[in-house]
Amino acid sequence: MGAATVAYRLPGGEVKPLLKVGITTDTHFGRPDVKGVERVEKAWRLWKKLGCGVIANCGDIADRFYPQWYDEVCKLRTRVFDDPKTAPREVWVYAGHDRIDMPGDSDKRGVGNYALLKEKLKITHEAYDSFSMAGFEFLIVPQSVDLKRYESMVAKACAKTPKRPVFIFDHEPAARTTENSAIWGSESRLKMLSKYPQVVHVTGHAHGSLYNEQNIHQGAFTSVSAACLTYFGENYTGTFNASGQNRSVLVMELFADYAVIRRFSIDSGDEIGADEPRENRGQVTFGKIVGTYKDRRKT
């Protein structure tokens, strides 16, 4: 393994991550107030402070087509990431709410009017896309995905780096993996991704809370839910009831052979569960199943 892809130790013996990835989802901005945009700003400023090289929004970016809020987000980007040379790579997943009320959006099962969203938010990637960074492969797919195209992308990325994980930014979780996915998850994703144990599938859609300990699951592959950055609810009785406001986001620290998924409050900037052992905070070891949040639901 080349030196560029190996985590290295700091003078005190601490290992420095190869890359930090800031993750949120379901921001749903565009309601008749600015709270959604304010939450995005707090998340971005936190990720900037923590030195994230990639920041991702896993879909349902806006509640529907609100051109004025896209403009506000673009202004916000310029304020927060004022130096293009140090700005992180951005990922925006195209999901169901991102096409509601878009003019001319008649394709309800494909990428629809993604071109308009791309133009309004100044997105630099396509609805289906991939990139390499710090020795890792990353994929981006829309919610209404072409499953054959999706699997082709996954197979190609896994073959390119057979001994390393492949990270996927998606909107819809695989069924029966992370919180609320029994109802809001995708059976087709579960079936397809189960063929690829390298996959780390990062999703939204289910509107869980990051205070819930069921947002990481390792089975045939690894699932990570970013919950949401708006209201959350629980589906344990088969119904969805909004029960609170979620104001927390993820930071995924990538090392050569494991990742640590950390949760942060966007208001205080404090880590949620910082006093927990790392394996309880969300350590995922690549290539084998280890204890994660999933173990908590057994007690």
C-alpha positions as CSV (number, residue, x, y, z in Angstrom):
1,M,0.0,0.0,0.0
2,G,1.5,3.3,-1.0
3,A,2.5,5.9,1.5
4,A,-0.2,8.3,0.2
5,T,-2.9,5.9,1.3
6,V,-1.7,5.0,4.8
7,A,-2.9,6.8,7.9
8,Y,0.1,8.2,9.8
9,R,0.8,8.9,13.4
10,L,1.2,12.3,14.9
11,P,4.1,13.0,17.4
12,G,1.9,12.0,20.3
13,G,1.1,8.7,18.8
14,E,-2.4,9.6,17.6
15,V,-3.3,8.5,14.1
16,K,-4.5,11.2,11.7
17,P,-7.3,10.3,9.3
18,L,-6.7,10.3,5.6
19,L,-9.9,12.2,5.0
20,K,-12.9,13.7,6.9
21,V,-16.3,13.7,5.3
22,G,-19.1,15.9,6.6
23,I,-22.6,14.4,6.0
24,T,-26.2,15.5,6.4
25,T,-29.4,14.9,4.6
26,D,-33.1,15.9,4.3
27,T,-32.4,19.6,4.9
28,H,-35.8,20.4,3.3
29,F,-35.1,24.2,3.1
30,G,-37.6,26.4,1.4
31,R,-40.4,26.3,3.9
32,P,-41.8,29.8,4.7
33,D,-38.8,30.7,6.9
34,V,-35.0,30.6,6.8
35,K,-34.4,28.0,9.4
36,G,-33.4,25.3,6.8
37,V,-30.7,27.6,5.3
38,E,-29.5,28.6,8.8
39,R,-29.1,24.9,9.7
40,V,-27.0,24.4,6.5
41,E,-24.8,27.3,7.4
42,K,-24.2,25.9,10.9
43,A,-23.3,22.5,9.5
44,W,-21.0,24.0,6.9
45,R,-19.2,26.2,9.5
46,L,-18.7,23.1,11.7
47,W,-17.3,21.0,8.9
48,K,-15.0,23.8,7.9
49,K,-13.7,24.1,11.5
50,L,-13.2,20.3,11.6
51,G,-11.3,20.3,8.3
52,C,-13.7,18.1,6.2
53,G,-12.4,17.6,2.7
54,V,-15.8,16.4,1.4
55,I,-19.2,17.6,2.4
56,A,-22.4,15.7,1.4
57,N,-26.1,16.3,1.4
58,C,-27.9,13.0,0.8
59,G,-31.0,14.4,-0.8
60,D,-34.3,16.2,-0.3
61,I,-32.1,19.3,-0.3
62,A,-35.2,21.6,-0.5
63,D,-38.8,20.9,0.3
64,R,-39.8,21.7,-3.3
65,F,-38.6,24.1,-6.0
66,Y,-37.8,27.5,-4.3
67,P,-35.4,29.4,-6.5
68,Q,-34.9,32.1,-3.9
69,W,-33.5,29.6,-1.4
70,Y,-31.1,28.1,-3.9
71,D,-29.8,31.6,-4.4
72,E,-29.4,32.0,-0.6
73,V,-27.5,28.8,-0.4
74,C,-25.1,29.9,-3.1
75,K,-24.5,33.1,-1.3
76,L,-23.9,31.2,1.9
77,R,-21.4,29.0,0.2
78,T,-19.4,32.0,-0.8
79,R,-19.5,33.4,2.7
80,V,-18.5,30.2,4.5
81,F,-16.0,28.8,2.0
82,D,-14.4,32.1,1.0
83,D,-11.2,30.5,-0.4
84,P,-11.8,28.3,-3.4
85,K,-8.4,26.7,-2.9
86,T,-9.4,25.2,0.5
87,A,-13.1,24.6,-0.1
88,P,-14.2,21.0,0.3
89,R,-15.6,18.9,-2.5
90,E,-19.4,19.0,-2.4
91,V,-21.9,16.2,-3.0
92,W,-25.6,16.8,-3.6
93,V,-27.9,13.7,-4.0
94,Y,-30.9,14.2,-6.2
95,A,-34.1,13.0,-4.4
96,G,-37.9,13.1,-4.6
97,H,-38.4,16.5,-3.0
98,D,-35.7,18.1,-5.2
99,R,-38.0,17.9,-8.2
100,I,-41.4,18.9,-6.7
101,D,-42.8,22.0,-8.5
102,M,-39.8,22.2,-10.8
103,P,-40.9,23.7,-14.1
104,G,-41.1,21.1,-16.9
105,D,-40.2,18.1,-14.6
106,S,-42.3,15.4,-16.2
107,D,-39.8,12.5,-15.7
108,K,-40.8,11.3,-12.3
109,R,-38.8,8.1,-12.3
110,G,-35.4,9.3,-13.7
111,V,-33.2,12.2,-13.0
112,G,-36.0,14.5,-14.1
113,N,-35.0,18.1,-14.0
114,Y,-31.6,17.6,-12.3
115,A,-30.1,20.0,-14.8
116,L,-32.1,22.9,-13.3
117,L,-31.1,21.9,-9.7
118,K,-27.5,21.7,-10.9
119,E,-27.7,25.2,-12.4
120,K,-29.4,26.8,-9.4
121,L,-27.1,25.3,-6.8
122,K,-23.9,25.4,-9.0
123,I,-23.4,21.7,-8.5
124,T,-20.2,20.4,-10.2
125,H,-21.2,16.8,-10.6
126,E,-23.9,14.8,-12.4
127,A,-26.9,13.0,-10.8
128,Y,-24.9,9.8,-11.4
129,D,-21.2,10.3,-10.7
130,S,-18.1,9.1,-9.1
131,F,-14.7,10.4,-7.8
132,S,-11.6,9.2,-6.1
133,M,-10.1,10.9,-3.1
134,A,-7.4,9.8,-0.5
135,G,-7.3,6.4,-2.1
136,F,-11.0,5.7,-1.7
137,E,-13.8,5.4,-4.3
138,F,-17.0,7.5,-3.9
139,L,-20.3,7.1,-5.9
140,I,-23.3,9.4,-6.2
141,V,-26.7,8.2,-7.3
142,P,-30.2,9.7,-7.4
143,Q,-33.1,8.3,-5.4
144,S,-35.1,7.2,-8.5
145,V,-32.2,5.1,-9.6
146,D,-31.7,2.9,-12.6
147,L,-30.8,-0.3,-10.7
148,K,-28.7,-1.8,-13.6
149,R,-26.7,1.4,-14.0
150,Y,-26.3,1.6,-10.2
151,E,-25.0,-2.0,-10.0
152,S,-22.6,-1.4,-12.9
153,M,-21.1,1.6,-11.1
154,V,-20.8,-0.4,-7.8
155,A,-19.2,-3.4,-9.5
156,K,-16.7,-1.2,-11.4
157,A,-15.7,0.7,-8.2
158,C,-15.3,-2.5,-6.2
159,A,-13.1,-4.0,-8.9
160,K,-10.9,-0.9,-9.0
161,T,-10.1,-1.1,-5.3
162,P,-10.8,-4.7,-4.3
163,K,-9.2,-4.3,-0.8
164,R,-10.8,-1.0,0.1
165,P,-14.3,0.2,0.9
166,V,-16.5,1.9,-1.7
167,F,-18.6,4.8,-0.3
168,I,-22.0,5.5,-1.9
169,F,-24.0,8.7,-1.3
170,D,-27.6,7.7,-1.9
171,H,-30.9,9.0,-0.6
172,E,-32.9,5.8,0.1
173,P,-31.6,3.3,2.6
174,A,-31.6,-0.5,2.0
175,A,-34.5,-2.2,3.7
176,R,-34.2,-3.4,7.3
177,T,-30.7,-1.9,7.9
178,T,-30.7,1.4,9.8
179,E,-33.4,3.2,11.8
180,N,-36.8,3.4,10.1
181,S,-35.6,1.5,7.0
182,A,-38.1,-1.3,7.6
183,I,-40.7,1.1,6.2
184,W,-38.7,3.7,4.3
185,G,-36.0,1.4,2.9
186,S,-35.6,-0.2,-0.5
187,E,-35.7,-4.0,-1.1
188,S,-34.0,-3.7,-4.4
189,R,-31.1,-1.8,-2.9
190,L,-30.8,-4.4,-0.2
191,K,-30.7,-7.3,-2.7
192,M,-28.2,-5.6,-5.0
193,L,-25.8,-4.1,-2.4
194,S,-25.7,-7.4,-0.5
195,K,-23.4,-8.7,-3.3
196,Y,-20.8,-6.2,-2.4
197,P,-19.4,-6.4,1.1
198,Q,-17.0,-3.5,0.4
199,V,-19.9,-1.0,0.2
200,V,-20.5,1.7,2.8
201,H,-23.9,3.0,1.9
202,V,-24.6,6.5,3.2
203,T,-28.2,7.6,3.1
204,G,-31.1,9.8,4.3
205,H,-34.9,9.6,3.6
206,A,-35.9,7.9,6.9
207,H,-35.8,11.1,9.1
208,G,-34.4,9.4,12.1
209,S,-32.6,11.1,15.0
210,L,-28.8,10.9,15.3
211,Y,-29.3,10.4,19.0
212,N,-30.8,7.0,18.2
213,E,-28.2,4.3,18.3
214,Q,-29.5,2.4,15.2
215,N,-28.0,4.6,12.4
216,I,-25.1,2.2,11.7
217,H,-25.7,-1.3,10.6
218,Q,-23.2,-3.9,9.3
219,G,-24.5,-7.0,7.6
220,A,-23.7,-8.1,4.1
221,F,-22.5,-4.5,3.6
222,T,-22.3,-1.4,5.8
223,S,-25.2,1.1,6.1
224,V,-24.9,4.6,7.6
225,S,-27.9,6.8,8.0
226,A,-27.4,10.6,8.3
227,A,-31.0,10.8,9.7
228,C,-32.0,14.4,8.7
229,L,-31.4,18.0,9.5
230,T,-35.1,18.9,10.0
231,Y,-37.8,17.1,11.9
232,F,-37.5,13.5,12.9
233,G,-40.1,10.8,13.7
234,E,-40.3,7.1,14.7
235,N,-41.9,4.3,12.7
236,Y,-41.9,1.5,15.2
237,T,-45.8,1.3,15.2
238,G,-46.0,1.6,11.4
239,T,-46.9,5.2,11.4
240,F,-44.7,8.3,11.0
241,N,-45.1,11.0,13.6
242,A,-42.8,14.1,13.6
243,S,-41.5,14.2,17.1
244,G,-38.7,16.7,17.2
245,Q,-36.2,18.8,15.5
246,N,-32.8,17.2,14.5
247,R,-29.9,19.7,14.7
248,S,-27.0,17.3,14.4
249,V,-24.8,16.0,11.6
250,L,-22.2,13.3,10.9
251,V,-18.4,13.5,10.4
252,M,-16.9,10.3,9.0
253,E,-13.2,10.0,9.6
254,L,-11.5,7.6,7.1
255,F,-8.4,5.7,8.0
256,A,-6.5,3.0,6.0
257,D,-8.5,0.1,7.4
258,Y,-11.4,1.6,9.4
259,A,-13.7,4.6,9.7
260,V,-15.1,6.4,12.7
261,I,-18.5,8.0,12.3
262,R,-18.9,10.8,14.8
263,R,-22.1,12.8,15.6
264,F,-22.0,16.6,16.3
265,S,-24.5,19.2,17.4
266,I,-24.6,22.1,14.9
267,D,-25.5,24.5,17.7
268,S,-22.8,23.8,20.3
269,G,-20.3,22.1,18.0
270,D,-19.9,19.4,20.6
271,E,-19.6,15.8,19.7
272,I,-22.5,13.6,20.7
273,G,-21.3,10.7,22.8
274,A,-17.7,12.0,22.9
275,D,-17.2,10.2,26.2
276,E,-18.1,6.8,24.7
277,P,-15.4,4.3,23.6
278,R,-14.7,4.7,19.9
279,E,-16.3,1.3,19.1
280,N,-19.5,2.5,20.6
281,R,-19.3,5.9,18.8
282,G,-19.4,4.2,15.5
283,Q,-16.2,2.4,14.4
284,V,-16.5,0.4,11.2
285,T,-13.6,-1.9,10.4
286,F,-13.2,-2.5,6.7
287,G,-13.3,-6.2,5.7
288,K,-14.9,-7.7,8.8
289,I,-17.9,-7.3,11.0
290,V,-17.3,-5.5,14.3
291,G,-19.4,-4.1,17.1
292,T,-21.1,-0.8,16.1
293,Y,-24.3,0.9,17.1
294,K,-26.1,-2.2,15.9
295,D,-25.1,-4.0,19.0
296,R,-26.9,-1.5,21.2
297,R,-30.3,-2.6,20.0
298,K,-29.8,-6.0,21.6
299,T,-29.8,-4.6,25.1
